[in-house]
Amino acid sequence: MAAPQRIALLSFPGIRAFDVSVVTEVWGTDRTTRGVPAFDLRRAAADPTTPIPIRGGLSLTPDRPLDWLDTLTPTDLVLVPGIEDPDADVPAPVLDALRSAHDHGVPVASLCAGAFVLARAGLLDGRRAVTHWRLADTLAARHPRIRVEPEALYIEDTGIWTSAGTAAGIDLCLHLVRTAHGAEVAATVARSMVTAPFRTGTQAQFIERPTPRADRDEDALAAVRAHALAHLDQPHTVASLAAHAGMSPRSFARHFQATTGTTPLHWLIAQRVAAAQKLLELTDHPLPEVARRAGFGSEVTMRQHFASHLATSPRDYRGAFRHTAGNSPIAR
């Protein structure tokens, strides 16, 4: 049996309780009875004997020194939670530990304003990154060598991940689980957290702007998405989805993007890819049948979308994330 993936949560004064809670919920909860692998989550700090105060009257007790990160491998993960104040000093040993981990090929990820910590360590120079939309301009101004992309929910650039604010940290954590262990494992974690396995679109949909939308339109769009998900194996067009919503194609496309942050076509393709991932993990269906059930129409089309979305092929994805199909409802 392979050793559990090790997760190092960097702990220092000023980190946000919400992000610590998200990391703990995703990797610190035992879900092995539901098919989720065991994880080894540790809280690493410069002084592991001293509790770290967190806003709200809370404290975090570290259980590993920073040099524990030296034992990590490229299959493990280092996480930087968001910080309350982007201007606050970050302990030099924390920055040194981040640089060392990255130099040894360990994936590094930050949540929300944790991007400012990675920036101070020099790990984002020349890379694409994102942070909370309220802080995007500040990050770009203070660190001009970073290519800040203010609308993304999360971004990966050569082994370093950053996420947008607050709830986008959940999106990134689930994506990191999905990348390491497959879509079904991530979906199981998401279900236990009562959240979606992934969200399409960008954080542009959450930026404050004076564009109120009628509840009626939002309800219609939600019904259309539910209809499309229930009939993924069927062909869908903007025109057919708009007709289901009782809107013109142009009005439907505009409202859909305003609500979800992405286009109907991009949303639909993302759902088809997710459905194909699950079929590949949990069934023995041949690839053409997987493509048909996910609505791609052909194995060639499915392969093209896997390459663009996941940087792999359906066959290689199945080989990496295959689960036993036996008792799974989807296998039948």
C-alpha positions as CSV (number, residue, x, y, z in Angstrom):
1,M,0.0,0.0,0.0
2,A,1.4,3.4,-1.0
3,A,2.2,5.9,1.8
4,P,-0.4,8.6,2.3
5,Q,0.1,11.8,0.5
6,R,1.6,14.3,2.9
7,I,0.2,17.8,3.2
8,A,2.1,20.6,4.9
9,L,0.0,23.5,6.1
10,L,2.3,26.4,6.7
11,S,1.4,28.0,10.0
12,F,2.5,31.5,11.1
13,P,0.9,34.5,12.8
14,G,-1.7,36.3,10.6
15,I,-3.1,33.3,8.7
16,R,-6.9,33.2,8.1
17,A,-9.1,30.8,10.1
18,F,-11.3,30.1,7.1
19,D,-8.5,28.8,5.0
20,V,-7.1,26.7,7.8
21,S,-10.6,25.2,8.2
22,V,-10.9,24.5,4.5
23,V,-7.6,22.7,4.3
24,T,-8.4,20.7,7.5
25,E,-11.8,19.7,6.1
26,V,-10.5,18.6,2.8
27,W,-7.3,16.7,3.9
28,G,-7.8,16.3,7.7
29,T,-11.1,14.3,7.7
30,D,-10.9,10.5,7.5
31,R,-13.1,9.4,4.6
32,T,-11.3,6.1,3.9
33,T,-14.6,4.1,4.4
34,R,-16.0,6.0,1.4
35,G,-13.1,5.2,-0.9
36,V,-11.0,8.4,-0.2
37,P,-7.3,7.7,0.4
38,A,-5.8,8.6,3.7
39,F,-3.9,11.8,3.9
40,D,-1.1,12.9,6.3
41,L,-1.9,16.6,7.1
42,R,0.6,18.4,9.3
43,R,0.8,22.0,10.5
44,A,4.4,23.1,10.1
45,A,5.7,26.2,11.9
46,A,9.0,27.8,12.8
47,D,8.3,27.0,16.5
48,P,6.1,23.9,16.7
49,T,5.9,24.3,20.5
50,T,4.0,27.6,20.4
51,P,0.3,27.9,19.5
52,I,-0.4,30.4,16.8
53,P,-3.1,33.0,17.4
54,I,-5.8,33.4,14.8
55,R,-8.4,36.1,14.5
56,G,-11.6,35.4,16.3
57,G,-10.1,34.2,19.6
58,L,-8.8,31.0,18.0
59,S,-5.4,29.4,18.0
60,L,-3.6,26.8,15.9
61,T,-1.3,24.2,17.4
62,P,1.6,23.2,15.1
63,D,2.8,19.7,15.1
64,R,5.9,19.8,12.8
65,P,8.9,22.1,12.4
66,L,9.5,23.8,9.1
67,D,12.4,21.4,8.3
68,W,9.8,18.6,8.0
69,L,9.2,20.1,4.5
70,D,12.6,18.8,3.6
71,T,11.2,15.2,3.7
72,L,8.5,15.9,1.2
73,T,8.5,14.6,-2.3
74,P,6.9,15.8,-5.6
75,T,3.8,13.6,-4.8
76,D,3.2,15.7,-1.6
77,L,1.9,19.2,-1.2
78,V,2.7,22.5,0.6
79,L,-0.2,24.8,1.3
80,V,-0.1,28.5,2.3
81,P,-3.4,29.7,3.8
82,G,-4.6,33.3,3.2
83,I,-3.3,36.0,5.4
84,E,-5.3,38.8,7.1
85,D,-3.0,41.6,6.1
86,P,-1.0,41.5,2.8
87,D,1.3,44.2,4.3
88,A,2.2,42.1,7.4
89,D,5.7,40.7,7.7
90,V,6.1,37.0,6.9
91,P,8.8,35.1,9.0
92,A,12.0,34.6,7.0
93,P,12.1,30.9,7.9
94,V,8.7,30.4,6.3
95,L,9.9,32.0,3.0
96,D,13.0,30.0,3.1
97,A,11.0,26.8,3.6
98,L,8.8,27.6,0.7
99,R,11.8,28.2,-1.6
100,S,13.4,25.0,-0.6
101,A,10.3,22.9,-1.1
102,H,9.8,24.4,-4.5
103,D,13.4,23.8,-5.4
104,H,12.9,20.1,-4.6
105,G,9.9,19.8,-6.9
106,V,7.2,19.8,-4.2
107,P,3.9,21.4,-5.5
108,V,3.1,24.6,-3.7
109,A,-0.3,26.2,-3.4
110,S,-1.7,29.4,-1.8
111,L,-5.2,30.3,-1.0
112,C,-6.6,33.9,-1.3
113,A,-4.0,36.5,-0.1
114,G,-1.5,33.7,0.5
115,A,-0.3,34.7,-3.0
116,F,1.4,37.6,-1.3
117,V,3.5,35.2,0.7
118,L,4.5,33.3,-2.4
119,A,5.3,36.7,-4.0
120,R,7.6,37.7,-1.2
121,A,9.4,34.3,-1.5
122,G,10.0,35.2,-5.2
123,L,8.1,32.1,-6.4
124,L,5.6,34.0,-8.5
125,D,8.2,36.1,-10.5
126,G,7.5,35.5,-14.2
127,R,4.5,33.3,-13.4
128,R,0.7,33.7,-13.8
129,A,-1.1,34.1,-10.5
130,V,-4.4,35.1,-8.9
131,T,-5.6,36.4,-5.6
132,H,-8.9,37.9,-4.2
133,W,-10.3,40.3,-6.8
134,R,-10.1,43.1,-4.3
135,L,-6.3,42.6,-3.9
136,A,-5.5,41.8,-7.6
137,D,-4.4,45.4,-8.4
138,T,-2.3,45.6,-5.2
139,L,-0.5,42.3,-6.0
140,A,0.2,43.5,-9.6
141,A,1.5,46.9,-8.4
142,R,3.8,45.6,-5.6
143,H,5.1,42.7,-7.7
144,P,5.2,43.8,-11.3
145,R,7.0,40.6,-12.4
146,I,3.9,38.6,-11.7
147,R,1.3,38.2,-14.4
148,V,-1.8,38.7,-12.3
149,E,-5.0,37.3,-13.9
150,P,-7.7,38.9,-11.8
151,E,-10.7,36.9,-13.1
152,A,-9.5,33.3,-12.6
153,L,-10.8,31.1,-9.7
154,Y,-7.4,29.4,-9.5
155,I,-4.3,29.1,-11.7
156,E,-1.4,26.7,-12.0
157,D,1.9,27.7,-13.4
158,T,4.8,25.2,-13.4
159,G,4.1,23.6,-10.1
160,I,2.7,26.6,-8.2
161,W,-1.0,27.1,-7.6
162,T,-2.8,30.2,-6.5
163,S,-6.5,30.8,-5.9
164,A,-8.9,33.7,-5.8
165,G,-10.6,34.7,-2.5
166,T,-12.4,32.8,0.2
167,A,-14.6,30.1,-1.4
168,A,-12.3,29.8,-4.4
169,G,-9.9,28.2,-2.0
170,I,-12.3,25.3,-1.7
171,D,-12.4,25.1,-5.5
172,L,-8.6,24.9,-5.6
173,C,-8.3,22.4,-2.8
174,L,-10.8,20.1,-4.5
175,H,-9.0,20.5,-7.8
176,L,-5.7,19.5,-6.1
177,V,-7.4,16.4,-4.8
178,R,-8.9,15.7,-8.2
179,T,-5.5,16.1,-9.9
180,A,-3.8,13.7,-7.5
181,H,-6.5,11.2,-6.9
182,G,-9.1,11.5,-9.6
183,A,-12.6,13.0,-10.1
184,E,-14.5,10.5,-8.1
185,V,-12.4,11.0,-5.0
186,A,-12.8,14.8,-5.3
187,A,-16.5,14.4,-5.8
188,T,-16.8,12.2,-2.7
189,V,-14.9,14.9,-0.6
190,A,-17.1,17.6,-2.1
191,R,-20.4,15.7,-1.3
192,S,-19.3,15.3,2.3
193,M,-18.7,19.1,2.4
194,V,-22.1,19.8,0.7
195,T,-20.4,21.7,-2.1
196,A,-20.0,21.3,-5.8
197,P,-17.0,19.2,-7.0
198,F,-16.0,22.1,-9.2
199,R,-17.3,25.4,-10.5
200,T,-16.9,26.7,-14.0
201,G,-16.4,30.3,-14.8
202,T,-14.3,33.1,-13.2
203,Q,-14.4,35.3,-10.2
204,A,-15.6,38.0,-12.5
205,Q,-19.1,36.9,-11.7
206,F,-18.5,37.9,-8.0
207,I,-17.0,41.4,-8.5
208,E,-19.2,44.1,-7.3
209,R,-21.0,45.9,-10.1
210,P,-24.5,47.4,-10.6
211,T,-26.0,44.7,-12.6
212,P,-29.1,43.2,-10.8
213,R,-30.7,40.2,-12.4
214,A,-34.3,39.1,-12.0
215,D,-34.8,36.0,-9.9
216,R,-37.0,34.6,-12.7
217,D,-34.1,34.6,-15.1
218,E,-31.8,32.9,-12.6
219,D,-34.4,30.2,-11.9
220,A,-34.7,29.6,-15.6
221,L,-31.0,29.2,-16.1
222,A,-30.7,26.8,-13.1
223,A,-33.5,24.7,-14.7
224,V,-31.6,24.7,-18.0
225,R,-28.4,23.6,-16.4
226,A,-30.2,20.8,-14.5
227,H,-31.8,19.7,-17.8
228,A,-28.5,19.6,-19.6
229,L,-26.8,17.6,-16.8
230,A,-29.7,15.1,-16.9
231,H,-29.3,14.7,-20.6
232,L,-25.6,15.0,-21.3
233,D,-25.6,12.2,-23.8
234,Q,-27.9,14.3,-26.1
235,P,-26.7,17.1,-28.3
236,H,-27.3,20.7,-27.0
237,T,-26.9,24.0,-28.7
238,V,-27.2,27.6,-27.4
239,A,-30.5,27.8,-29.4
240,S,-31.9,24.6,-27.9
241,L,-30.9,25.5,-24.3
242,A,-32.3,29.0,-24.8
243,A,-35.6,27.6,-26.0
244,H,-35.8,25.5,-22.8
245,A,-35.3,28.7,-20.8
246,G,-37.9,30.5,-22.8
247,M,-35.3,33.1,-24.0
248,S,-33.8,34.2,-27.2
249,P,-30.4,32.7,-27.9
250,R,-28.7,36.1,-27.6
251,S,-30.4,37.0,-24.3
252,F,-29.8,33.5,-22.9
253,A,-26.1,33.6,-23.7
254,R,-25.7,37.0,-22.1
255,H,-27.6,36.0,-18.9
256,F,-25.8,32.7,-18.7
257,Q,-22.4,34.3,-18.8
258,A,-23.4,37.0,-16.3
259,T,-24.6,34.3,-13.9
260,T,-21.9,31.7,-14.3
261,G,-18.9,33.6,-15.6
262,T,-18.5,31.4,-18.6
263,T,-20.3,30.7,-21.9
264,P,-22.9,28.0,-22.3
265,L,-20.6,26.0,-24.7
266,H,-17.6,26.2,-22.3
267,W,-19.8,25.2,-19.4
268,L,-21.3,22.3,-21.3
269,I,-17.9,21.0,-22.4
270,A,-16.6,21.1,-18.8
271,Q,-19.6,19.1,-17.6
272,R,-19.0,16.5,-20.4
273,V,-15.3,16.2,-19.4
274,A,-16.3,15.7,-15.7
275,A,-18.9,13.0,-16.7
276,A,-16.3,11.2,-18.9
277,Q,-13.8,11.3,-16.0
278,K,-16.2,9.6,-13.7
279,L,-17.1,7.0,-16.3
280,L,-13.4,6.3,-17.0
281,E,-12.8,5.8,-13.3
282,L,-15.8,3.7,-12.3
283,T,-16.8,1.7,-15.4
284,D,-15.3,-0.7,-17.9
285,H,-17.1,0.9,-20.8
286,P,-14.9,1.1,-24.0
287,L,-13.8,4.6,-24.9
288,P,-16.4,5.1,-27.7
289,E,-19.2,4.3,-25.2
290,V,-17.8,6.7,-22.7
291,A,-17.7,9.4,-25.3
292,R,-21.3,8.7,-26.3
293,R,-22.6,8.7,-22.7
294,A,-20.7,12.0,-21.9
295,G,-22.1,13.6,-25.1
296,F,-19.0,14.0,-27.1
297,G,-20.3,12.0,-30.0
298,S,-16.9,10.5,-30.9
299,E,-13.8,9.3,-29.1
300,V,-11.7,11.7,-31.2
301,T,-13.7,14.7,-29.9
302,M,-13.4,13.4,-26.3
303,R,-9.7,13.0,-26.7
304,Q,-9.3,16.5,-28.0
305,H,-11.2,18.0,-25.0
306,F,-9.2,15.9,-22.5
307,A,-6.0,17.2,-24.1
308,S,-7.1,20.8,-23.8
309,H,-8.7,20.5,-20.3
310,L,-6.6,17.9,-18.5
311,A,-3.4,17.7,-20.6
312,T,-3.8,13.9,-20.9
313,S,-5.7,11.4,-22.9
314,P,-8.8,9.4,-21.8
315,R,-6.8,6.2,-21.9
316,D,-4.0,7.6,-19.8
317,Y,-6.5,9.1,-17.4
318,R,-8.2,5.7,-16.9
319,G,-4.9,4.1,-16.3
320,A,-4.0,6.7,-13.6
321,F,-7.3,6.9,-11.8
322,R,-9.1,3.6,-12.4
323,H,-11.3,2.5,-9.4
324,T,-13.0,-0.9,-9.0
325,A,-16.3,-0.7,-10.8
326,G,-17.9,-3.6,-9.1
327,N,-20.5,-2.2,-6.8
328,S,-20.7,1.3,-8.2
329,P,-24.2,2.3,-9.4
330,I,-22.6,4.1,-12.4
331,A,-20.9,0.9,-13.5
332,R,-24.4,-0.5,-14.2
